[in-house]
Amino acid sequence: MTKKDIILKVADETNLKQTDVKRVVQKTFDCIVAALVRGERIELRNFGVFKVKQRKSRTGRNPRTNQVIPVPPRKVVVFKAGLEMKNQIK
């Protein structure tokens, strides 16, 4: 499912204009991204939690040359599904 599919489904089920739904959906995503950039944790009840996690530096290996390469530390976004979502997916 793409963002456009979400917009079409919400617009169809709520009888709102697609342009209005698109603005709301995009603004929602923008707010989530902005909060993650600030290092905040996003908790959406019954859906899940997004948070930024710091990965440690490590050594990697180039599979072609077998050369050892240092991989620097970096931040990654992780998602943990909420209990209600887990129960519905079973």
C-alpha distances in whole Angstrom, upper triangle without the diagonal:
4,7,8,6,7,10,11,10,13,15,15,16,19,20,20,20,16,18,19,16,15,18,18,14,15,19,17,15,19,21,19,19,23,24,23,25,28,27,26,25,22,22,20,21,20,17,18,20,19,22,24,26,29,29,33,34,35,36,34,35,34,34,35,38,38,39,39,37,36,33,33,32,29,26,23,20,20,18,19,18,20,22,20,17,19,20,18,16,19
4,5,5,6,9,10,11,13,14,15,17,18,20,19,18,14,16,17,14,12,15,15,12,12,16,15,13,16,19,17,17,21,22,21,23,26,26,25,24,21,22,20,22,21,18,19,20,19,22,23,25,28,28,32,33,34,35,33,34,34,33,35,38,38,39,38,36,35,32,32,31,27,25,22,19,20,18,20,19,21,24,22,19,21,23,20,19,22
4,5,5,6,9,10,11,12,14,15,16,18,16,15,12,13,14,11,9,12,12,8,9,12,12,10,13,15,15,15,18,20,19,21,24,24,23,22,19,20,18,21,20,17,18,19,18,21,22,25,28,29,32,34,35,36,35,36,35,36,37,40,40,40,39,37,36,33,32,31,27,25,22,19,20,18,20,19,21,24,22,19,22,24,21,21,24
4,5,5,6,9,10,10,12,14,15,16,14,13,9,11,13,10,8,12,12,10,10,14,14,13,16,18,18,18,21,23,23,24,27,28,27,26,23,24,21,24,23,20,22,23,22,25,26,29,31,32,36,37,38,40,38,39,38,38,39,42,43,43,42,40,39,36,35,34,31,28,25,23,23,22,24,23,24,27,25,22,25,26,24,23,26
4,5,5,6,9,10,11,12,14,15,15,14,11,13,15,11,11,14,14,11,13,16,16,15,18,20,19,20,23,25,24,26,29,29,28,26,23,24,21,23,22,19,21,23,22,25,27,29,32,33,37,38,39,40,38,40,39,38,40,43,43,44,43,41,40,37,37,35,32,29,26,23,23,21,23,21,23,25,23,20,22,24,21,20,24
4,5,5,6,8,10,11,12,14,13,13,10,12,13,9,9,12,11,9,11,14,13,12,16,17,17,18,21,22,22,24,26,27,25,24,20,20,17,19,18,16,18,20,19,23,25,28,31,32,35,37,38,40,38,40,39,39,41,44,44,44,43,41,40,37,36,34,31,28,25,22,22,19,21,19,20,22,20,17,20,22,19,19,22
4,6,5,6,8,10,11,11,10,10,7,9,9,6,6,9,9,7,10,12,12,12,15,17,17,18,21,22,23,25,27,28,26,25,22,22,19,21,21,18,20,22,21,25,26,30,32,34,38,39,41,42,41,42,42,42,43,46,46,47,46,43,42,39,38,36,32,30,27,24,24,22,24,22,23,25,23,21,24,25,22,22,26
4,6,5,6,9,10,10,10,9,7,10,11,8,9,12,13,11,13,16,16,16,19,21,21,22,25,26,26,28,31,31,30,28,25,25,22,24,23,21,23,25,25,28,30,33,36,37,41,42,43,45,43,44,44,43,45,48,48,49,48,45,45,41,41,39,36,33,30,27,27,25,26,24,25,27,24,22,25,26,23,23,26
4,5,5,6,9,10,10,11,9,13,13,10,11,14,14,12,15,17,16,17,20,21,21,23,25,26,27,29,31,31,29,28,24,24,20,21,20,18,21,23,24,27,29,32,35,37,40,42,43,45,43,45,44,44,46,49,49,49,48,46,45,42,41,39,36,33,30,27,26,24,25,22,23,24,21,19,22,23,20,20,23
4,5,5,6,8,8,10,8,11,10,7,9,12,11,10,13,15,14,15,18,19,19,21,23,24,25,27,29,29,27,26,22,22,18,19,19,17,20,22,22,26,28,31,35,36,40,42,43,45,44,46,45,45,47,50,50,50,49,47,46,42,41,39,36,32,29,26,26,23,24,22,22,24,21,19,22,23,20,21,24
4,6,5,6,5,6,5,9,8,6,9,12,11,11,14,16,15,17,19,21,21,23,25,26,27,29,31,32,30,29,25,25,21,23,22,21,24,26,26,29,31,34,37,39,43,45,46,48,46,48,48,48,49,52,52,52,51,49,48,44,44,42,38,35,32,29,29,26,28,25,25,27,24,23,26,27,24,25,28
4,6,5,7,9,8,12,12,10,12,15,15,14,17,19,19,20,23,24,24,26,28,29,30,32,34,35,33,31,27,27,23,24,23,22,25,27,28,31,34,37,40,41,45,47,48,50,48,50,49,49,50,53,54,54,53,51,50,46,46,44,40,37,34,31,31,28,29,26,26,28,25,23,26,27,23,24,28
4,6,8,11,11,14,13,11,14,16,15,15,18,20,18,20,23,24,24,26,28,29,30,32,34,34,32,30,26,25,21,22,21,20,23,26,27,30,33,36,39,41,45,47,48,50,48,50,50,49,51,54,54,55,54,51,50,47,46,44,40,37,34,31,30,27,28,25,24,25,22,21,24,24,21,22,26
4,5,9,10,13,11,9,13,15,13,14,17,18,17,19,22,22,23,25,27,28,29,31,33,33,31,29,25,25,21,22,21,20,24,26,27,30,33,36,39,41,45,47,49,51,50,51,51,51,53,56,56,56,55,52,51,47,46,44,41,37,35,31,31,28,28,26,25,26,23,22,26,26,23,25,28
4,7,9,12,11,10,13,15,14,15,18,19,19,21,24,24,25,28,29,30,31,34,35,36,34,32,29,28,25,25,25,24,27,29,30,33,36,39,42,44,48,50,51,53,52,53,53,53,55,58,58,58,57,54,53,49,49,47,43,40,37,34,34,31,32,29,29,30,27,26,30,30,26,28,31
4,6,8,7,7,10,12,11,13,15,16,17,19,21,21,23,25,26,27,29,31,32,33,31,30,27,27,23,25,25,24,26,28,28,31,34,37,40,42,46,48,49,51,50,52,51,52,53,56,56,56,55,52,51,47,46,44,41,38,35,32,32,30,31,29,28,30,27,26,30,30,27,29,32
4,5,5,6,9,10,11,12,14,16,17,19,20,21,23,25,26,27,29,30,32,34,32,31,28,28,25,27,27,25,28,29,29,32,34,37,40,42,46,47,49,51,49,51,50,51,52,55,55,55,54,51,50,47,46,44,40,37,35,32,33,30,32,30,30,32,30,28,32,32,30,30,34
4,5,5,6,9,10,10,12,14,15,16,18,20,21,22,24,26,27,28,30,32,30,29,26,27,24,26,26,24,26,27,27,30,31,35,38,39,43,44,46,48,46,48,47,47,48,51,52,52,51,48,47,43,43,41,37,34,32,29,30,28,30,28,29,31,28,26,30,31,28,28,32
4,5,5,6,9,10,10,12,14,15,16,18,20,21,22,24,26,27,29,30,29,29,26,27,24,27,27,25,27,28,27,29,31,34,37,39,42,44,45,47,46,47,47,47,48,51,51,51,50,47,46,43,42,40,36,34,31,29,30,28,30,29,30,32,30,28,32,33,30,31,34
4,5,5,6,9,10,11,12,14,15,17,19,20,21,23,25,26,27,29,27,27,24,25,22,24,25,23,25,26,25,28,30,33,36,38,42,43,45,48,46,48,48,48,50,52,53,52,51,48,47,43,42,40,36,33,31,28,29,27,29,28,28,31,29,27,31,32,29,30,34
4,5,5,6,8,10,10,12,14,15,17,18,20,21,23,24,26,27,25,25,21,22,19,21,22,20,22,23,23,26,27,31,34,36,39,41,43,45,44,46,45,46,47,50,50,50,49,46,45,41,40,38,34,31,29,26,26,24,26,25,25,27,25,23,27,28,26,26,30
4,6,5,6,8,10,11,12,14,15,16,18,20,21,22,24,26,25,24,21,22,20,22,23,21,22,23,22,24,26,29,32,34,37,39,41,43,41,43,42,43,45,47,47,47,46,43,42,38,37,35,32,29,27,24,25,23,26,24,25,28,26,24,27,29,27,27,30
4,6,5,6,8,10,10,12,14,15,16,18,20,21,22,24,23,23,20,22,20,22,24,21,23,23,22,24,25,29,31,33,37,39,41,43,42,44,43,44,46,48,48,48,46,43,42,38,37,35,31,28,26,24,25,24,26,25,26,29,27,26,29,31,29,29,33
4,6,5,6,9,10,10,12,14,15,17,18,20,21,23,21,21,17,18,16,19,20,18,20,20,19,22,24,27,30,32,36,38,40,42,41,44,43,44,46,48,48,48,46,43,42,38,37,34,31,27,25,22,23,22,24,23,23,26,24,23,26,28,26,26,30
4,5,5,6,9,10,11,12,14,16,17,18,20,21,20,19,16,17,15,18,18,16,17,18,17,20,21,25,28,30,33,35,37,39,38,40,40,41,43,45,45,45,43,40,39,35,34,32,28,25,23,20,21,19,21,20,21,24,22,20,23,25,23,23,27
4,5,5,6,9,10,11,12,14,15,16,18,20,19,19,16,18,17,20,21,18,19,19,17,19,20,24,26,28,32,34,36,38,37,39,38,39,41,43,43,43,41,38,37,33,32,30,26,23,21,19,20,19,22,21,22,26,25,22,26,28,26,26,29
4,5,5,6,9,10,10,12,14,15,16,18,17,18,15,17,16,19,21,18,19,18,17,19,20,24,26,28,32,34,36,39,38,40,40,41,43,45,45,44,43,39,38,34,32,30,26,23,22,19,21,20,22,22,22,26,25,23,26,29,27,27,31
4,5,5,6,9,10,11,13,14,16,17,15,15,12,13,12,15,17,15,15,15,14,16,18,21,24,27,30,32,35,37,36,39,39,40,42,44,44,43,42,38,37,33,31,29,25,22,20,17,18,16,19,18,19,22,21,20,23,25,24,24,27
4,5,5,6,9,10,11,12,14,15,14,14,11,14,13,16,18,15,15,14,12,14,15,19,22,24,27,29,31,34,33,35,35,36,39,41,40,40,38,35,33,30,28,26,22,19,17,14,15,14,17,17,18,22,21,19,22,25,23,23,27
4,5,5,6,9,10,10,12,14,14,14,12,15,15,19,21,18,17,16,14,15,16,19,22,24,27,29,31,34,33,36,36,37,39,41,41,40,38,35,33,29,27,25,22,18,17,15,17,17,20,20,21,25,25,23,25,28,27,27,30
4,5,5,6,9,10,11,12,11,12,10,13,13,16,19,17,16,14,12,13,15,18,21,24,27,29,32,35,34,37,37,39,41,43,42,41,39,36,34,30,28,25,22,18,17,15,17,16,19,19,20,23,23,22,25,27,26,27,30
4,6,5,6,9,10,11,9,9,7,10,10,14,16,14,13,11,9,10,12,15,18,21,24,26,29,32,31,34,35,36,38,40,39,39,36,33,31,28,26,23,19,16,14,11,13,12,15,16,17,20,21,19,21,24,24,24,27
4,5,5,6,9,10,10,11,10,13,14,18,20,17,15,13,10,10,10,14,16,19,22,24,27,29,29,32,32,34,36,37,37,36,34,30,28,25,23,20,17,13,12,10,12,13,16,18,19,23,23,21,23,27,26,25,29
4,5,5,6,9,9,11,10,14,15,19,22,19,17,15,12,12,12,15,17,20,23,25,28,31,31,34,34,36,38,39,39,37,35,32,30,26,24,21,18,15,14,12,15,16,19,20,21,25,26,24,26,29,29,29,32
4,5,5,6,5,7,7,11,13,16,19,17,15,12,10,9,10,13,16,19,22,24,27,30,31,34,35,37,39,40,39,38,36,32,30,26,24,21,18,14,14,11,14,14,17,18,19,23,24,22,24,27,27,27,30
4,5,5,5,7,7,11,13,17,19,17,14,11,8,7,6,10,12,15,19,21,24,27,27,30,31,33,35,37,36,34,32,29,26,23,20,17,14,10,10,8,10,12,14,17,18,22,23,21,23,26,26,26,29
4,5,7,10,11,15,17,21,23,20,18,15,12,10,8,11,13,15,18,20,23,26,26,30,30,33,35,36,35,33,31,28,25,22,19,16,13,10,11,10,13,15,18,20,22,26,27,25,27,30,30,29,32
4,6,9,11,15,17,21,23,21,19,15,13,10,9,12,13,17,19,22,25,28,29,32,33,35,38,38,38,36,33,30,27,24,21,18,15,12,13,12,15,16,19,21,22,26,27,26,28,31,31,31,34
4,7,10,13,16,19,22,20,17,13,10,7,6,9,10,14,17,19,22,26,27,30,31,34,36,37,36,34,31,28,25,22,19,16,13,10,11,10,12,14,16,19,20,23,25,24,25,29,29,29,31
4,6,10,13,16,19,17,14,11,9,7,8,11,13,16,19,22,25,29,29,33,34,36,39,40,38,37,34,31,28,25,22,19,16,13,13,11,12,13,15,17,18,21,23,22,23,26,27,27,29
4,6,10,13,15,14,11,7,6,5,7,10,13,16,20,23,25,29,29,33,34,36,39,40,38,37,35,32,29,26,23,20,17,14,13,10,10,10,11,14,14,17,19,18,20,23,24,23,26
4,6,10,12,11,8,6,5,6,10,13,16,19,22,25,28,31,31,34,35,37,40,41,40,39,36,34,31,28,26,22,19,16,14,11,11,9,11,12,12,15,17,16,18,20,21,21,24
4,6,9,8,6,4,7,9,12,15,18,21,24,28,30,33,33,36,38,38,42,43,42,41,39,36,34,30,29,25,22,19,17,13,12,10,10,10,9,12,13,13,15,18,18,19,21
4,6,5,5,6,8,11,15,18,21,24,27,30,32,35,35,38,39,40,43,45,43,43,41,38,36,32,31,28,25,21,19,15,14,11,11,10,8,11,11,11,14,16,16,17,20
4,5,6,8,11,14,18,20,24,26,30,33,35,38,37,40,42,42,45,47,46,45,43,41,39,35,34,31,28,24,22,18,16,13,12,10,7,9,9,10,13,14,14,16,18
4,6,9,13,16,20,22,25,27,30,34,35,38,37,40,41,41,45,47,45,45,43,41,39,36,35,32,29,25,23,19,17,13,11,8,5,6,5,6,9,10,11,13,15
4,7,10,14,17,19,23,25,28,31,32,35,34,37,38,38,41,43,42,42,40,38,36,33,32,29,26,23,20,16,14,10,9,6,5,8,7,6,9,11,11,12,14
4,7,10,14,16,19,21,24,28,29,32,31,34,35,36,39,41,39,39,37,35,33,30,29,26,23,19,16,13,10,7,6,4,4,8,9,8,9,12,13,13,16
4,7,10,12,16,18,21,25,26,29,29,32,34,34,38,39,38,37,35,33,31,27,26,22,20,16,14,10,8,6,5,7,7,11,12,11,13,16,16,16,19
4,7,10,13,15,19,22,24,27,27,30,31,32,35,37,35,35,32,30,28,24,23,20,16,13,10,7,6,5,7,9,10,14,16,14,15,19,19,18,21
4,6,10,13,16,19,21,25,25,28,30,31,34,35,34,33,30,28,25,22,20,17,14,10,8,6,6,7,9,12,13,17,19,17,18,21,22,22,24
4,7,10,13,16,18,22,22,25,27,29,32,33,31,30,27,25,22,18,16,13,10,6,6,5,6,9,11,15,17,20,22,21,21,25,26,24,27
4,6,10,13,15,19,19,23,25,27,30,30,29,28,25,22,19,16,14,11,8,6,5,6,7,10,12,16,18,21,24,22,22,25,27,25,27
4,6,9,12,16,17,21,23,25,28,28,27,25,22,19,16,13,11,7,6,4,6,9,10,14,16,19,22,25,27,26,25,29,30,29,30
4,7,9,12,14,17,19,21,25,25,23,22,18,16,13,10,9,5,5,6,7,10,11,15,17,20,23,26,28,26,26,29,31,29,30
4,6,10,12,16,19,21,24,24,22,20,17,14,11,9,7,5,7,9,11,14,15,18,20,24,26,29,32,30,29,33,34,32,33
4,7,10,13,16,19,21,21,19,17,13,11,7,6,5,4,8,11,13,16,17,21,23,27,29,32,35,33,32,35,37,34,35
4,6,10,13,16,19,18,16,14,10,9,6,5,7,8,10,13,15,18,19,22,24,28,31,33,36,33,32,36,37,34,35
4,7,10,13,16,15,12,10,7,6,4,6,8,10,13,16,17,21,22,25,27,30,33,36,38,36,34,38,39,36,37
4,7,9,12,12,9,8,6,5,6,6,10,12,14,17,17,21,21,25,26,29,33,35,38,35,33,37,38,35,36
4,6,9,8,6,6,5,6,8,9,13,16,17,20,20,24,24,27,29,32,35,38,40,37,36,39,40,37,37
4,6,6,5,5,6,7,10,11,15,18,19,22,22,25,26,29,31,33,37,39,41,38,37,40,41,37,38
4,6,5,8,9,11,14,14,18,20,21,24,23,26,26,29,31,33,37,39,41,38,36,40,40,36,37
4,6,8,11,12,16,17,20,23,24,27,26,29,30,32,34,37,40,42,44,41,39,43,43,39,40
4,5,9,11,14,16,20,23,24,27,27,30,31,34,36,39,42,44,46,43,42,45,46,42,43
4,7,9,13,15,18,21,23,26,26,29,30,32,34,37,41,43,45,42,40,43,44,41,41
4,6,10,12,16,19,21,24,25,28,29,32,35,37,41,43,45,43,41,45,45,42,43
4,7,10,13,16,18,22,23,26,27,30,32,35,39,41,43,41,39,43,44,40,41
4,6,10,13,15,19,20,23,25,28,30,33,37,39,42,39,38,41,42,39,40
4,6,10,12,16,18,21,23,26,29,32,35,38,40,38,37,40,41,38,40
4,7,9,12,14,18,19,23,25,28,32,34,37,34,33,37,38,35,36
4,6,10,13,16,18,22,25,28,31,34,36,34,33,37,38,36,37
4,7,10,14,15,19,22,25,28,31,33,31,31,34,35,33,35
4,7,10,13,16,19,23,25,29,31,29,28,32,33,31,33
4,7,10,13,16,20,22,25,28,26,26,29,30,28,30
4,6,10,13,16,19,23,25,22,22,26,27,25,27
4,7,10,13,16,19,21,19,19,23,23,22,24
4,7,10,13,16,18,16,16,20,20,19,21
4,6,9,13,14,12,13,16,17,15,18
4,7,9,12,10,10,13,15,14,15
4,7,8,6,6,10,11,10,12
4,6,5,6,9,10,11,13
4,5,5,6,9,10,11
4,5,5,6,9,10
4,5,5,6,9
4,6,5,6
4,6,6
4,6
4
